């Protein structure tokens, strides 16, 4: 596995994790109100 492909996979997973965290925060905020 070359470095560029590994970096692409890492960035994709990183973005998905950030989106998941933001969505969970948004859901908790909506439920809280």
FENMO-V590933 format. One record per backbone hydrogen bond with DSSP energy under -0.5 kcal/mol. NH is the residue of the N-H (numbers start at 0). CO is the residue of the C=O. Records with the same first field share a line. If there is no record, write none. Layout:
NH: CO / CO
This chain:
5: 1
6: 2
7: 3
8: 4
9: 5
10: 6
11: 7
12: 8
13: 9
14: 10
15: 11
16: 12
17: 13
18: 14
19: 15
20: 16
21: 17
22: 18
23: 19
24: 20
25: 21
26: 22
27: 23
28: 24
29: 25
30: 26
31: 27
32: 28
